[in-house]
Amino acid sequence: MKKALILLVAVSILLVAGQLMAAKVDTPMSYDGITIVDADWVKANMDKVKVYDARKKGEYVEKHIPGAVSATYKEKSAKSVDFDPSKDKFKLSKYPEDKDTPVVVYCNGPKCWKSFKTAIMLVREGYTKVHWLRDGFPGWLDKGYPTE
């Protein structure tokens, strides 16, 4: 009985540790059809691109990149390149009808998969100028750039 309890506790610890590690997985460094940009590029091109914030609405309301549109990506799928988009909620209607419009998407940095998944969904829908601020809002803040 004692051995079984110890085994059960050990397995539980391993499962929890595995989930925590999975939650900390960095997003990929590249993806076909998506251009990774940094905060300096976004700041320099603000008048040429539409910027979208994939974070939760509350995070957007608290602070966001000036002029960014709130376009929350509700994520329930795995944090992996081969995620199942049918498990997530993504509103294409938030994005420009003209699929040649340059767009930038961001969320909470390299460990946040919402903007990466948004960018993939945009590419799959035929958008041709998809830019991804992989460092996300934290990268913007690190540069000391303004927020609203």
C-alpha positions in Angstrom: 0.0 0.0 0.0 2.8 2.4 0.9 4.7 1.6 -2.3 1.6 2.2 -4.3 1.0 5.6 -2.7 4.7 6.6 -3.3 4.4 5.5 -6.9 1.1 7.5 -7.3 2.7 10.6 -5.8 5.8 10.2 -8.1 3.7 9.8 -11.2 1.5 12.9 -10.2 4.7 15.0 -9.8 6.0 13.9 -13.2 2.7 14.7 -14.9 2.5 18.2 -13.3 6.1 18.9 -14.2 5.5 17.8 -17.7 2.5 20.2 -18.0 4.5 23.1 -16.6 7.3 22.4 -19.0 4.9 22.2 -22.0 3.4 25.6 -21.0 6.9 27.1 -21.2 7.8 25.9 -24.7 9.1 28.7 -27.0 7.4 29.4 -30.2 9.3 28.6 -33.4 12.0 30.9 -34.8 10.5 30.9 -38.3 7.5 29.7 -40.3 6.9 29.9 -44.1 4.9 32.9 -45.1 5.5 34.8 -41.8 8.1 37.5 -41.4 9.4 37.9 -37.9 9.9 41.5 -36.9 11.2 43.3 -33.8 9.8 46.3 -31.9 12.1 48.7 -33.8 10.7 47.5 -37.1 7.1 47.8 -35.9 7.7 51.3 -34.5 9.4 52.4 -37.8 6.5 51.0 -39.9 3.5 52.0 -37.8 2.1 54.1 -40.6 2.4 51.3 -43.2 1.0 48.3 -41.2 -2.1 47.3 -39.2 -1.2 46.1 -35.8 -3.2 43.4 -34.0 -3.0 42.3 -30.3 -3.8 38.6 -29.9 -3.8 38.8 -26.1 -6.8 38.6 -23.8 -9.1 41.6 -23.9 -8.2 42.6 -20.3 -4.5 42.7 -21.1 -5.3 44.8 -24.2 -7.4 47.2 -22.1 -4.7 47.6 -19.5 -2.0 48.5 -22.1 -1.2 47.9 -25.7 0.8 49.2 -28.6 -0.7 52.5 -29.8 -3.2 52.0 -32.6 -3.3 48.2 -32.1 -6.6 46.4 -32.7 -7.7 43.9 -30.1 -8.1 40.5 -31.9 -8.0 38.0 -29.1 -7.0 34.5 -30.1 -8.8 32.1 -27.7 -6.4 29.1 -27.5 -7.3 25.6 -26.3 -5.1 23.7 -28.8 -1.6 22.3 -28.1 1.3 24.7 -28.1 2.9 23.2 -31.2 3.3 24.0 -34.9 0.8 21.3 -35.8 -1.9 22.6 -33.4 -5.6 21.8 -34.1 -7.3 25.2 -35.0 -10.7 23.7 -34.6 -10.1 23.8 -30.8 -9.4 27.5 -30.8 -11.4 30.7 -31.5 -10.1 33.1 -34.1 -12.1 35.9 -35.7 -10.9 36.5 -39.3 -13.5 39.3 -39.5 -11.2 41.5 -37.3 -8.6 41.5 -40.1 -8.6 43.6 -43.3 -10.6 42.2 -46.3 -7.7 43.0 -48.5 -5.4 40.1 -47.9 -2.4 42.1 -49.3 -2.6 44.6 -46.4 0.5 44.3 -44.2 -0.4 43.1 -40.7 1.6 42.7 -37.5 0.4 40.3 -34.8 1.7 40.1 -31.2 1.0 38.7 -27.8 3.2 38.1 -24.7 6.5 37.1 -26.2 8.3 34.0 -27.3 6.4 31.7 -24.9 3.0 33.0 -26.0 1.5 31.0 -28.9 -1.5 33.2 -29.6 0.1 35.5 -32.1 2.0 32.7 -33.7 -1.2 30.8 -34.2 -2.9 33.9 -35.5 -0.1 34.5 -38.0 -0.5 30.9 -39.2 -4.2 31.2 -39.6 -3.8 34.4 -41.6 -1.3 32.7 -43.9 -3.7 29.8 -44.3 -6.5 32.3 -45.2 -4.3 33.8 -48.0 -2.8 36.9 -46.3 0.4 37.7 -48.1 2.1 40.2 -45.7 2.0 38.7 -42.3 4.5 40.0 -39.8 4.9 38.5 -36.4 6.4 40.5 -33.4 7.8 37.3 -31.8 9.1 39.3 -28.8 5.6 40.6 -28.4 4.4 43.2 -26.0 7.3 42.6 -23.6 9.7 43.4 -26.4 7.9 46.6 -27.1 8.0 47.6 -23.4 11.8 46.7 -23.2 12.4 49.3 -25.8 10.6 51.9 -23.7 8.1 52.6 -26.5 4.8 54.3 -25.7 1.7 52.4 -24.9 -2.0 53.3 -24.6 
